[in-house]
Amino acid sequence: MSDSQPVALVMDARRFVGPDLTSKLLAGGFRVFLQGVTLEERDSFGEPSPAVVFASAELDQPRMATRAGSDAMVRECIESFGRIDAAFVRSADFVDGPFLEATDDDHNRMRLHIDVCFHSLQAIAASMTTGQIVVGTSAHGERPTEGHAIYAAARASENALARAVGRELAPSGITVNAVATNFMRFPEFRGGWRDEYEQIANETPRKMMGEIAELADLISFLMEGRSPHLVGQVLTFDGGWS
């Protein structure tokens, strides 16, 4: 391992695209700092390696919703590797149901998305001189639907933030884009209804579910800086649904 190898910070690394993205980045020569992996889950990332460092267990998603927590995450990464060249910012929670039945708890859970995105994006960008940041969001933010009002509003806020910050930071050499997903084949999608994937897929023009490995390819491509002219965009990865 060399100090010249780029460094990637991956949030919520234990689920969704996190494991596949980590593998892609390591194969591409990155050293990786992983947030959101519990002590019990670390073995699933393979044998210990100097190229892989895990954030302290207490730096969980609620802590990332504060500036102090996000600053601590960034500080640990820099203490481990000296810098941050690329980052994947993501929070994970989901609420659905009629808007008029939404509770204060539902609202607070969705506000967490915005707080995590705001504080972590600000802390990470402030530590970088150049590099790439990808925000993981949802296509519901681009196509709001009935029964998903507050979830769509929270994700739309993240999408708007990525667009605006991308334009603001572009002159400094930091690119920010978002990848907004839906209809992905992963265990937690719609409560893990794997036996209904084929029926669910028919809701998309492509009539197929998206694969996590393909999503990891897209995000790693952006984090590697191979498309520097792409700035402040929300790329919908949903089989044409939005």
Contacts in CASP RR format, 6 or more apart in sequence:
PFRMAT RR
TARGET T0000
AUTHOR 0000-0000-0000
METHOD contacts of the structure
MODEL  1
MSDSQPVALVMDARRFVGPDLTSKLLAGGFRVFLQGVTLEERDSFGEPSP
AVVFASAELDQPRMATRAGSDAMVRECIESFGRIDAAFVRSADFVDGPFL
EATDDDHNRMRLHIDVCFHSLQAIAASMTTGQIVVGTSAHGERPTEGHAI
YAAARASENALARAVGRELAPSGITVNAVATNFMRFPEFRGGWRDEYEQI
ANETPRKMMGEIAELADLISFLMEGRSPHLVGQVLTFDGGWS
1 31 0 8 1.000
1 50 0 8 1.000
1 51 0 8 1.000
3 82 0 8 1.000
5 29 0 8 1.000
5 30 0 8 1.000
5 31 0 8 1.000
5 51 0 8 1.000
6 29 0 8 1.000
6 30 0 8 1.000
6 31 0 8 1.000
6 85 0 8 1.000
6 86 0 8 1.000
7 30 0 8 1.000
7 31 0 8 1.000
7 32 0 8 1.000
7 33 0 8 1.000
7 77 0 8 1.000
7 81 0 8 1.000
7 82 0 8 1.000
7 83 0 8 1.000
7 84 0 8 1.000
7 85 0 8 1.000
7 86 0 8 1.000
8 25 0 8 1.000
8 30 0 8 1.000
8 31 0 8 1.000
8 32 0 8 1.000
8 33 0 8 1.000
8 84 0 8 1.000
8 85 0 8 1.000
8 86 0 8 1.000
8 87 0 8 1.000
8 88 0 8 1.000
8 223 0 8 1.000
9 32 0 8 1.000
9 33 0 8 1.000
9 35 0 8 1.000
9 73 0 8 1.000
9 74 0 8 1.000
9 77 0 8 1.000
9 84 0 8 1.000
9 86 0 8 1.000
9 87 0 8 1.000
9 88 0 8 1.000
9 124 0 8 1.000
10 18 0 8 1.000
10 21 0 8 1.000
10 22 0 8 1.000
10 25 0 8 1.000
10 32 0 8 1.000
10 33 0 8 1.000
10 34 0 8 1.000
10 35 0 8 1.000
10 87 0 8 1.000
10 88 0 8 1.000
11 35 0 8 1.000
11 36 0 8 1.000
11 64 0 8 1.000
11 73 0 8 1.000
11 87 0 8 1.000
11 88 0 8 1.000
11 89 0 8 1.000
11 90 0 8 1.000
11 91 0 8 1.000
11 116 0 8 1.000
11 120 0 8 1.000
12 18 0 8 1.000
12 35 0 8 1.000
12 36 0 8 1.000
12 61 0 8 1.000
12 90 0 8 1.000
12 91 0 8 1.000
12 92 0 8 1.000
13 19 0 8 1.000
13 21 0 8 1.000
13 22 0 8 1.000
13 34 0 8 1.000
13 35 0 8 1.000
13 36 0 8 1.000
13 37 0 8 1.000
14 34 0 8 1.000
14 36 0 8 1.000
14 37 0 8 1.000
14 38 0 8 1.000
14 41 0 8 1.000
14 44 0 8 1.000
15 92 0 8 1.000
15 186 0 8 1.000
15 188 0 8 1.000
16 90 0 8 1.000
16 92 0 8 1.000
16 184 0 8 1.000
16 186 0 8 1.000
16 188 0 8 1.000
16 212 0 8 1.000
17 212 0 8 1.000
17 215 0 8 1.000
17 216 0 8 1.000
17 219 0 8 1.000
18 88 0 8 1.000
18 216 0 8 1.000
19 44 0 8 1.000
19 45 0 8 1.000
20 212 0 8 1.000
20 213 0 8 1.000
20 215 0 8 1.000
20 216 0 8 1.000
21 88 0 8 1.000
21 216 0 8 1.000
21 219 0 8 1.000
21 220 0 8 1.000
22 32 0 8 1.000
22 34 0 8 1.000
22 45 0 8 1.000
22 52 0 8 1.000
23 216 0 8 1.000
24 216 0 8 1.000
24 217 0 8 1.000
24 219 0 8 1.000
24 220 0 8 1.000
25 32 0 8 1.000
25 86 0 8 1.000
25 220 0 8 1.000
25 223 0 8 1.000
26 32 0 8 1.000
26 49 0 8 1.000
26 51 0 8 1.000
26 52 0 8 1.000
28 220 0 8 1.000
28 224 0 8 1.000
29 51 0 8 1.000
30 51 0 8 1.000
30 85 0 8 1.000
30 86 0 8 1.000
30 223 0 8 1.000
31 50 0 8 1.000
31 51 0 8 1.000
31 52 0 8 1.000
31 53 0 8 1.000
31 81 0 8 1.000
32 51 0 8 1.000
32 52 0 8 1.000
32 53 0 8 1.000
33 53 0 8 1.000
33 54 0 8 1.000
33 55 0 8 1.000
33 76 0 8 1.000
33 77 0 8 1.000
33 80 0 8 1.000
33 81 0 8 1.000
33 84 0 8 1.000
34 45 0 8 1.000
34 52 0 8 1.000
34 53 0 8 1.000
34 54 0 8 1.000
34 55 0 8 1.000
35 55 0 8 1.000
35 59 0 8 1.000
35 64 0 8 1.000
35 73 0 8 1.000
36 55 0 8 1.000
36 59 0 8 1.000
36 60 0 8 1.000
36 61 0 8 1.000
37 45 0 8 1.000
37 54 0 8 1.000
37 55 0 8 1.000
38 57 0 8 1.000
39 57 0 8 1.000
42 54 0 8 1.000
45 52 0 8 1.000
53 76 0 8 1.000
53 77 0 8 1.000
53 80 0 8 1.000
53 81 0 8 1.000
55 73 0 8 1.000
55 76 0 8 1.000
55 77 0 8 1.000
56 72 0 8 1.000
56 76 0 8 1.000
59 69 0 8 1.000
59 72 0 8 1.000
59 73 0 8 1.000
59 76 0 8 1.000
61 91 0 8 1.000
61 92 0 8 1.000
61 93 0 8 1.000
61 112 0 8 1.000
61 116 0 8 1.000
62 112 0 8 1.000
63 69 0 8 1.000
63 72 0 8 1.000
63 73 0 8 1.000
64 70 0 8 1.000
64 73 0 8 1.000
64 91 0 8 1.000
64 116 0 8 1.000
64 119 0 8 1.000
64 120 0 8 1.000
65 91 0 8 1.000
65 112 0 8 1.000
65 115 0 8 1.000
65 116 0 8 1.000
65 119 0 8 1.000
66 115 0 8 1.000
66 119 0 8 1.000
67 119 0 8 1.000
67 122 0 8 1.000
67 123 0 8 1.000
69 119 0 8 1.000
69 123 0 8 1.000
70 119 0 8 1.000
70 120 0 8 1.000
70 122 0 8 1.000
70 123 0 8 1.000
70 124 0 8 1.000
71 123 0 8 1.000
73 120 0 8 1.000
73 123 0 8 1.000
74 84 0 8 1.000
74 123 0 8 1.000
74 124 0 8 1.000
74 126 0 8 1.000
74 127 0 8 1.000
77 84 0 8 1.000
78 84 0 8 1.000
78 127 0 8 1.000
83 127 0 8 1.000
83 128 0 8 1.000
84 124 0 8 1.000
84 127 0 8 1.000
84 128 0 8 1.000
85 128 0 8 1.000
85 130 0 8 1.000
85 131 0 8 1.000
85 132 0 8 1.000
86 131 0 8 1.000
86 132 0 8 1.000
86 133 0 8 1.000
86 134 0 8 1.000
86 223 0 8 1.000
86 224 0 8 1.000
86 225 0 8 1.000
87 124 0 8 1.000
87 132 0 8 1.000
87 133 0 8 1.000
87 134 0 8 1.000
87 223 0 8 1.000
88 133 0 8 1.000
88 134 0 8 1.000
88 136 0 8 1.000
88 219 0 8 1.000
88 223 0 8 1.000
89 116 0 8 1.000
89 117 0 8 1.000
89 120 0 8 1.000
89 121 0 8 1.000
89 124 0 8 1.000
89 133 0 8 1.000
89 134 0 8 1.000
89 135 0 8 1.000
89 136 0 8 1.000
90 135 0 8 1.000
90 136 0 8 1.000
91 112 0 8 1.000
91 113 0 8 1.000
91 116 0 8 1.000
91 117 0 8 1.000
93 109 0 8 1.000
93 110 0 8 1.000
93 112 0 8 1.000
93 113 0 8 1.000
94 151 0 8 1.000
95 102 0 8 1.000
95 106 0 8 1.000
95 109 0 8 1.000
95 110 0 8 1.000
95 150 0 8 1.000
95 151 0 8 1.000
96 147 0 8 1.000
96 148 0 8 1.000
96 151 0 8 1.000
97 147 0 8 1.000
97 148 0 8 1.000
98 147 0 8 1.000
99 147 0 8 1.000
99 149 0 8 1.000
99 150 0 8 1.000
102 149 0 8 1.000
102 150 0 8 1.000
106 150 0 8 1.000
107 150 0 8 1.000
110 150 0 8 1.000
110 151 0 8 1.000
110 153 0 8 1.000
110 154 0 8 1.000
111 154 0 8 1.000
113 154 0 8 1.000
113 155 0 8 1.000
113 157 0 8 1.000
113 158 0 8 1.000
114 154 0 8 1.000
114 157 0 8 1.000
114 158 0 8 1.000
114 161 0 8 1.000
117 135 0 8 1.000
117 137 0 8 1.000
117 157 0 8 1.000
117 158 0 8 1.000
117 161 0 8 1.000
117 162 0 8 1.000
118 161 0 8 1.000
121 133 0 8 1.000
121 135 0 8 1.000
121 161 0 8 1.000
121 162 0 8 1.000
121 165 0 8 1.000
121 176 0 8 1.000
124 133 0 8 1.000
125 133 0 8 1.000
125 165 0 8 1.000
125 169 0 8 1.000
125 174 0 8 1.000
125 176 0 8 1.000
128 174 0 8 1.000
129 172 0 8 1.000
129 173 0 8 1.000
130 172 0 8 1.000
130 173 0 8 1.000
130 174 0 8 1.000
131 173 0 8 1.000
131 174 0 8 1.000
131 175 0 8 1.000
131 225 0 8 1.000
132 174 0 8 1.000
132 175 0 8 1.000
132 176 0 8 1.000
132 222 0 8 1.000
132 223 0 8 1.000
132 224 0 8 1.000
132 225 0 8 1.000
133 174 0 8 1.000
133 175 0 8 1.000
133 176 0 8 1.000
133 177 0 8 1.000
134 176 0 8 1.000
134 177 0 8 1.000
134 178 0 8 1.000
134 179 0 8 1.000
134 219 0 8 1.000
134 222 0 8 1.000
134 223 0 8 1.000
135 158 0 8 1.000
135 159 0 8 1.000
135 161 0 8 1.000
135 162 0 8 1.000
135 176 0 8 1.000
135 177 0 8 1.000
135 178 0 8 1.000
135 179 0 8 1.000
136 158 0 8 1.000
136 178 0 8 1.000
136 179 0 8 1.000
136 180 0 8 1.000
136 181 0 8 1.000
136 219 0 8 1.000
137 155 0 8 1.000
137 158 0 8 1.000
137 159 0 8 1.000
137 162 0 8 1.000
137 178 0 8 1.000
137 179 0 8 1.000
137 180 0 8 1.000
137 181 0 8 1.000
137 234 0 8 1.000
138 151 0 8 1.000
138 152 0 8 1.000
138 155 0 8 1.000
138 180 0 8 1.000
138 181 0 8 1.000
138 182 0 8 1.000
139 180 0 8 1.000
139 181 0 8 1.000
139 182 0 8 1.000
139 236 0 8 1.000
139 237 0 8 1.000
139 238 0 8 1.000
139 241 0 8 1.000
139 242 0 8 1.000
140 148 0 8 1.000
140 151 0 8 1.000
140 152 0 8 1.000
140 155 0 8 1.000
140 156 0 8 1.000
140 180 0 8 1.000
140 182 0 8 1.000
141 152 0 8 1.000
141 153 0 8 1.000
141 155 0 8 1.000
141 156 0 8 1.000
141 158 0 8 1.000
141 159 0 8 1.000
141 180 0 8 1.000
142 156 0 8 1.000
142 159 0 8 1.000
142 180 0 8 1.000
142 234 0 8 1.000
142 236 0 8 1.000
142 242 0 8 1.000
143 152 0 8 1.000
143 241 0 8 1.000
143 242 0 8 1.000
144 152 0 8 1.000
144 153 0 8 1.000
144 156 0 8 1.000
145 152 0 8 1.000
155 180 0 8 1.000
158 178 0 8 1.000
159 178 0 8 1.000
159 180 0 8 1.000
159 234 0 8 1.000
162 176 0 8 1.000
162 177 0 8 1.000
162 178 0 8 1.000
162 232 0 8 1.000
162 234 0 8 1.000
163 178 0 8 1.000
163 232 0 8 1.000
163 233 0 8 1.000
163 234 0 8 1.000
164 232 0 8 1.000
165 176 0 8 1.000
165 232 0 8 1.000
166 174 0 8 1.000
166 175 0 8 1.000
166 176 0 8 1.000
166 177 0 8 1.000
166 231 0 8 1.000
166 232 0 8 1.000
167 231 0 8 1.000
167 232 0 8 1.000
169 175 0 8 1.000
169 176 0 8 1.000
170 231 0 8 1.000
170 232 0 8 1.000
175 222 0 8 1.000
175 225 0 8 1.000
175 228 0 8 1.000
175 230 0 8 1.000
175 231 0 8 1.000
175 232 0 8 1.000
176 231 0 8 1.000
176 232 0 8 1.000
177 222 0 8 1.000
177 230 0 8 1.000
177 231 0 8 1.000
177 232 0 8 1.000
177 233 0 8 1.000
177 234 0 8 1.000
177 235 0 8 1.000
178 232 0 8 1.000
178 233 0 8 1.000
178 234 0 8 1.000
178 235 0 8 1.000
179 215 0 8 1.000
179 218 0 8 1.000
179 219 0 8 1.000
179 222 0 8 1.000
179 234 0 8 1.000
179 235 0 8 1.000
179 237 0 8 1.000
180 234 0 8 1.000
180 235 0 8 1.000
180 236 0 8 1.000
180 237 0 8 1.000
180 238 0 8 1.000
180 242 0 8 1.000
181 215 0 8 1.000
181 236 0 8 1.000
181 237 0 8 1.000
181 238 0 8 1.000
182 236 0 8 1.000
182 237 0 8 1.000
182 238 0 8 1.000
182 239 0 8 1.000
182 241 0 8 1.000
182 242 0 8 1.000
183 189 0 8 1.000
183 200 0 8 1.000
183 201 0 8 1.000
183 203 0 8 1.000
183 204 0 8 1.000
183 209 0 8 1.000
183 210 0 8 1.000
183 238 0 8 1.000
183 239 0 8 1.000
183 241 0 8 1.000
184 209 0 8 1.000
184 210 0 8 1.000
184 211 0 8 1.000
184 212 0 8 1.000
184 215 0 8 1.000
184 237 0 8 1.000
185 197 0 8 1.000
185 209 0 8 1.000
185 210 0 8 1.000
185 211 0 8 1.000
185 212 0 8 1.000
186 212 0 8 1.000
187 194 0 8 1.000
189 200 0 8 1.000
190 196 0 8 1.000
190 200 0 8 1.000
193 200 0 8 1.000
197 209 0 8 1.000
200 209 0 8 1.000
201 207 0 8 1.000
201 208 0 8 1.000
201 209 0 8 1.000
203 241 0 8 1.000
204 238 0 8 1.000
204 239 0 8 1.000
204 240 0 8 1.000
204 241 0 8 1.000
205 239 0 8 1.000
205 240 0 8 1.000
205 241 0 8 1.000
206 239 0 8 1.000
206 240 0 8 1.000
208 239 0 8 1.000
210 237 0 8 1.000
210 239 0 8 1.000
215 237 0 8 1.000
218 235 0 8 1.000
218 237 0 8 1.000
221 227 0 8 1.000
222 230 0 8 1.000
236 242 0 8 1.000
END
